[in-house]
Amino acid sequence: MLFSACVHTLGGVRVYKRPFFTAYTTSLWVRFLRFSLQSHKKLEDDLEKVGLTPPQFYVLATIGYAGDLPFGEIGVKMMVTVSNLTGIVDRLEDKKLVSRKRDENDRRVVHVVLTDRGAKLCKSTIPLFEKSVGEVFATLDAAEQKKLSALLRKLNHELSRSSEL
């Protein structure tokens, strides 16, 4: 065996301590990454039932909420590059869920617009999305969810602030 595991209980949860990483924050990051990947996979499986990938749903939901947006603004909101967004929008356009529309004042700017079909799918998929996400966090009670939200907001704020320096 590569590691000898030391087991103890923390808050009713069995914790295996392996001396691979020396910093607790590294193990914390690995746990966070594992949670992120597993929850993304669950969402991916649930959205597949309606023929969407998570990024496709995020585009539909973003323009469904904010209205027709230029490519660049969608990219900023989703934190993806325009080149990555192009493939997502291409596939949504193939499914007749969005269309591209040139800006009337600046022909270089292309807006992404929901079609009627895309708006209906977006509206009907939101309950599925919320159910899926709700299941991910169902283990936590309301107070724990609020605490987690506050901690993530704090971490995001600090990362945003430090990247601006």
Secondary structure, 3 states (H helix, E strand, C coil): CCCCCEEEEECCEEEEECCCCCCHHHHHHHHHHHHHHHHHHHHHHHHHCCCCCHHHHHHHHHHHHHCCEEHHHHHHHHCCCHHHHHHHHHHHHHCCCEEEEECCCCCCCEEEEECHHHHHHHHHHHHHHHHHHHHHCCCCCHHHHHHHHHHHHHHHHHHHHHHHC
